[in-house]
Amino acid sequence: MGRKNRTDTALSQGTTLYQDNQVHFSHRHILKLINSPSENTLTCNACEQQNISNKPFYGCNSCQYFLHENCLNAPRFLDHSSHPSHPLTLHPIPTYPTHTYLCDACGSTGNGFSFSCARCQFDIHLQCASCPSSLLVEKHPHQLELIFGPPYEDKDVEYVCDVCDAVMNKDNWLYYCADCDFGAHLQCASPELVVYPRSRLINSNSYPNANSALEMINAVNETSDHFFEYQLASRMAAQLGEEMLDSGRPRRRYIYY
């Protein structure tokens, strides 16, 4: 069987690993590791979240393109229980003319990555795709379960979030306790799921990710860039050749429940 190393895993997920540099299918340049940025102003192009918790980031200075490490390693294809009819594909940019999408999970708009089904026009944020199946909230003593639609048989019944008291959208997901009829928005039950589209974060007079952390990326000179590009291109070509020879095998997917 053989043991997979970290590089093999990265390659299977559409990412090429080379020390502190990575190449991702969503961007044509090398993304360099930024260790502990000194300012919390970097914004991930995938999940659209700022670097509030100082998570590892990879970045391209010339394009000001940044990804959290966990977003960079998101799978290319996903079988999700919210959409059992078709697999979802990871899209780095919205495919709609408006260049935005409406998340079918939380109801918020998005400008970044999405897991999507083009046939059904079904789209969800990366962080919504990884919502836990159950969780606890401060305002309720019981565990809440994730459900993908209205909690009642009568689909016309309106219901409110028991955390914020706002009327809930019947097309969106919620966390729910059936015994107590207690329900909550995804964002109310788990605040880290709140998404702020980049269009709201960008000041038109400045770059969205302009900060001193870029100096860490600039420290790597152009000669090093070309060297890594050559090495990574060779590695990707070799991987492509293996995939062509092995095209008869079923495509690997990741299943989330």
C-alpha positions as CSV (number, residue, x, y, z in Angstrom):
1,M,0.0,0.0,0.0
2,G,2.7,2.4,0.9
3,R,2.6,5.5,3.1
4,K,1.6,8.8,1.6
5,N,3.8,11.7,2.5
6,R,2.7,15.3,2.8
7,T,3.8,16.1,-0.8
8,D,1.7,13.3,-2.2
9,T,-1.4,14.5,-0.3
10,A,-0.9,18.0,-1.6
11,L,-0.5,16.8,-5.2
12,S,-3.8,14.8,-4.9
13,Q,-5.6,18.0,-3.8
14,G,-4.4,20.2,-6.7
15,T,-1.5,21.7,-4.8
16,T,2.2,21.3,-5.3
17,L,4.4,21.5,-2.2
18,Y,8.1,22.7,-2.3
19,Q,9.5,23.7,1.1
20,D,8.0,27.1,2.1
21,N,6.6,27.7,-1.4
22,Q,3.4,26.4,-3.0
23,V,1.7,26.5,-6.4
24,H,-2.1,26.5,-6.4
25,F,-4.4,25.9,-9.3
26,S,-6.2,29.2,-8.6
27,H,-3.1,31.4,-9.2
28,R,-0.3,31.3,-11.8
29,H,2.5,32.5,-9.5
30,I,4.3,30.9,-6.5
31,L,2.7,31.5,-3.2
32,K,5.3,32.1,-0.4
33,L,4.8,31.2,3.2
34,I,4.2,34.2,5.5
35,N,5.0,33.3,9.1
36,S,3.0,35.1,11.8
37,P,2.2,38.4,9.9
38,S,2.7,41.4,12.2
39,E,-0.6,43.0,11.3
40,N,-4.0,41.5,11.1
41,T,-4.9,43.1,7.8
42,L,-4.2,40.3,5.3
43,T,-7.4,39.0,3.6
44,C,-7.6,35.4,2.3
45,N,-8.8,35.4,-1.3
46,A,-10.6,32.0,-0.7
47,C,-12.6,32.4,2.5
48,E,-12.5,36.3,2.5
49,Q,-11.6,36.3,6.1
50,Q,-8.9,38.6,7.6
51,N,-5.9,37.2,9.5
52,I,-7.5,37.7,12.9
53,S,-6.0,34.6,14.5
54,N,-2.5,34.8,12.8
55,K,-3.0,31.6,10.9
56,P,-0.4,30.6,8.3
57,F,-0.8,32.5,5.1
58,Y,0.7,32.0,1.6
59,G,1.0,35.0,-0.6
60,C,2.0,36.4,-4.0
61,N,3.4,39.9,-3.6
62,S,3.0,41.1,-7.2
63,C,-0.7,40.2,-7.3
64,Q,-1.5,40.7,-3.6
65,Y,-3.1,37.2,-3.6
66,F,-3.2,35.4,-0.3
67,L,-4.6,32.1,1.0
68,H,-4.9,30.5,4.4
69,E,-3.0,27.2,4.6
70,N,-6.3,25.3,5.2
71,C,-8.0,27.1,2.3
72,L,-5.1,26.4,0.0
73,N,-5.5,22.7,0.9
74,A,-9.2,22.6,0.3
75,P,-10.2,19.6,-1.9
76,R,-11.1,20.2,-5.6
77,F,-14.2,18.0,-5.5
78,L,-16.6,17.4,-2.6
79,D,-19.6,15.1,-2.0
80,H,-21.7,17.0,0.5
81,S,-24.8,15.7,2.2
82,S,-26.6,19.0,1.6
83,H,-26.5,18.4,-2.1
84,P,-26.5,14.6,-2.6
85,S,-27.6,14.7,-6.3
86,H,-24.2,15.9,-7.7
87,P,-20.6,16.4,-6.5
88,L,-19.5,20.0,-5.8
89,T,-16.5,21.6,-7.6
90,L,-14.2,24.1,-6.0
91,H,-14.3,27.4,-8.0
92,P,-11.7,30.1,-7.2
93,I,-13.9,32.8,-8.7
94,P,-17.6,33.2,-9.0
95,T,-18.9,32.0,-12.4
96,Y,-21.8,34.4,-12.6
97,P,-21.8,37.7,-14.6
98,T,-22.1,39.7,-11.4
99,H,-18.8,38.1,-10.2
100,T,-20.5,37.2,-6.9
101,Y,-22.6,34.3,-5.7
102,L,-25.2,33.8,-3.0
103,C,-24.3,31.1,-0.5
104,D,-27.1,28.5,-0.3
105,A,-26.1,27.7,3.2
106,C,-25.9,31.0,5.1
107,G,-27.6,33.4,2.6
108,S,-24.6,35.7,2.4
109,T,-22.9,36.9,-0.8
110,G,-19.4,35.8,-1.7
111,N,-16.6,37.0,-4.0
112,G,-14.1,34.3,-3.2
113,F,-13.9,30.5,-3.5
114,S,-17.0,28.4,-3.5
115,F,-18.0,24.8,-3.7
116,S,-20.5,24.8,-6.5
117,C,-22.8,22.6,-8.7
118,A,-23.2,24.4,-12.0
119,R,-26.1,22.2,-13.1
120,C,-28.2,23.2,-10.1
121,Q,-26.7,26.7,-9.5
122,F,-25.9,25.6,-6.0
123,D,-23.0,27.4,-4.2
124,I,-21.7,27.4,-0.7
125,H,-18.8,29.2,1.0
126,L,-15.7,27.1,2.0
127,Q,-16.4,27.6,5.7
128,C,-20.1,26.7,5.3
129,A,-19.1,23.5,3.6
130,S,-17.1,22.5,6.7
131,C,-19.8,23.4,9.3
132,P,-19.9,20.8,12.1
133,S,-22.9,18.5,12.1
134,S,-23.7,19.6,15.7
135,L,-22.5,22.1,18.2
136,L,-23.4,23.8,21.5
137,V,-24.3,27.5,21.9
138,E,-24.4,29.6,25.1
139,K,-28.1,30.4,24.9
140,H,-29.2,26.7,24.8
141,P,-28.4,23.7,27.1
142,H,-28.8,21.1,24.4
143,Q,-26.7,20.2,21.4
144,L,-27.9,21.8,18.1
145,E,-28.0,19.7,14.9
146,L,-27.2,21.1,11.5
147,I,-30.2,20.9,9.1
148,F,-30.3,22.0,5.5
149,G,-33.9,23.4,5.3
150,P,-37.0,24.2,7.2
151,P,-37.5,22.3,10.5
152,Y,-41.3,22.0,10.0
153,E,-43.4,19.9,7.6
154,D,-45.4,23.0,6.7
155,K,-42.9,24.8,4.5
156,D,-44.9,28.1,4.6
157,V,-44.4,28.5,8.4
158,E,-42.1,31.4,9.3
159,Y,-39.7,31.0,12.1
160,V,-37.2,33.2,13.8
161,C,-33.6,32.7,15.0
162,D,-33.7,32.2,18.8
163,V,-30.3,34.0,19.1
164,C,-30.9,37.2,17.1
165,D,-34.7,37.2,16.9
166,A,-34.6,37.8,13.1
167,V,-36.9,35.9,10.7
168,M,-34.9,33.1,9.0
169,N,-34.7,32.4,5.3
170,K,-36.5,29.1,4.7
171,D,-33.9,28.2,2.0
172,N,-30.9,28.4,4.2
173,W,-29.3,26.0,6.7
174,L,-29.7,26.3,10.5
175,Y,-28.7,24.7,13.7
176,Y,-31.7,23.2,15.5
177,C,-32.9,21.4,18.6
178,A,-36.0,19.5,17.8
179,D,-36.9,18.8,21.4
180,C,-37.1,22.5,22.3
181,D,-37.9,23.9,18.9
182,F,-34.8,26.1,19.3
183,G,-33.1,27.3,16.0
184,A,-30.3,29.6,15.1
185,H,-28.6,31.0,12.0
186,L,-25.3,29.4,11.1
187,Q,-23.5,32.7,11.9
188,C,-25.4,33.2,15.2
189,A,-24.5,29.7,16.3
190,S,-20.9,29.9,15.1
191,P,-19.7,33.5,14.7
192,E,-16.5,32.4,12.8
193,L,-18.7,31.5,9.9
194,V,-19.5,35.2,9.2
195,V,-18.3,36.1,5.7
196,Y,-17.3,39.6,4.7
197,P,-17.0,39.8,0.9
198,R,-13.8,41.5,-0.3
199,S,-15.9,44.2,-2.0
200,R,-16.8,45.5,1.4
201,L,-13.3,45.3,2.8
202,I,-11.4,47.0,-0.1
203,N,-10.8,50.8,0.1
204,S,-10.9,52.0,-3.5
205,N,-7.8,54.2,-2.8
206,S,-5.6,51.5,-1.5
207,Y,-4.8,47.8,-2.0
208,P,-6.7,45.4,0.2
209,N,-3.7,43.6,1.5
210,A,-1.2,46.5,1.7
211,N,0.7,46.1,4.9
212,S,4.2,45.4,6.3
213,A,3.8,41.7,6.0
214,L,4.5,42.1,2.3
215,E,8.1,42.9,3.2
216,M,8.5,39.3,4.3
217,I,7.6,38.1,0.8
218,N,9.8,40.7,-0.9
219,A,12.8,39.2,1.0
220,V,12.8,36.4,-1.6
221,N,14.6,37.7,-4.7
222,E,13.6,37.3,-8.3
223,T,16.4,34.7,-9.0
224,S,14.9,32.5,-6.3
225,D,11.5,32.9,-7.9
226,H,12.6,31.7,-11.3
227,F,14.4,28.7,-9.7
228,F,11.4,27.6,-7.8
229,E,9.1,28.2,-10.8
230,Y,11.3,25.9,-12.9
231,Q,11.4,23.2,-10.2
232,L,7.7,23.3,-9.6
233,A,6.9,23.3,-13.3
234,S,9.0,20.2,-13.8
235,R,7.2,18.5,-10.8
236,M,3.8,19.4,-12.1
237,A,4.6,18.1,-15.6
238,A,5.7,14.8,-14.1
239,Q,2.5,14.6,-12.0
240,L,0.4,15.3,-15.1
241,G,2.2,12.6,-17.0
242,E,1.4,10.1,-14.2
243,E,-2.3,11.2,-14.1
244,M,-2.6,10.7,-17.9
245,L,-1.1,7.2,-17.6
246,D,-3.4,6.5,-14.6
247,S,-6.6,8.1,-16.1
248,G,-8.5,4.8,-15.9
249,R,-8.8,5.0,-12.1
250,P,-11.8,6.6,-10.5
251,R,-11.4,10.2,-9.4
252,R,-10.9,10.8,-5.7
253,R,-13.5,12.8,-3.9
254,Y,-13.9,13.9,-0.3
255,I,-17.2,13.3,1.5
256,Y,-18.4,15.6,4.2
257,Y,-21.4,14.8,6.4
